[in-house]
Amino acid sequence: MSLDQLCLSTQCGFASTEEGNALTEEQQQAKLELVAQIARDVWDEQHS
C-alpha cells in the first residue's frame, strides 16, 4: 500500500464510548506525542 493512501488515527484509546476512558493528562499527552512521532517517522522522509 502506498503511504499516500495510509493514515494514522487516534480514534481508539481516548474516549471511544460515552463513559469515556479514564486517562490522565500526562497519558493523553504521551499518546499524542507517540502519534506525532510515528507520523514524522513515516511521512517526513517521504516529503523531504
N, C-alpha and C positions, 0 to 999 in steps of 0.2 A: 504494500500500500504506500502511496506517495505521501510524504509529510504534508503536502498541500491539502490532503484530504483527512488528516488526523487532527483530533482536538483533545484538549485536556479539560476535564470538568471537575468542579468542586462540589457536585451535587451530593455525593454521599459523605457521611461523616460529620456534617454540621447539624442540620435540623431537617431531616427528611420527613418527619412526621409532625403532627400538630403539637404533640407533647414536647418536641424539641430534643436536643441532645445536650446533656449537661457537660459543657466544655468550659474550662477556664479561659480567660482572655489570653493567657500565655499559650494554651493549647491551640486556640484558634489562630494565633499569630504564627506558631510553628507550622501548622498545616498550610497556611497561605505562603509562608516562606518556602516550603517544600515544593508547592505547585509552581511558584515563580522560578525556583532553581531548575526544576525539570524542564520548564518551558525554555529557559535560557540554554540549557544543555542540548535540547533537541533542535530548537529553531534558530538560535543566534548564528550557529555555524552555517546554516543554510542561507542566511541573508547577508553574510559577510562578503 
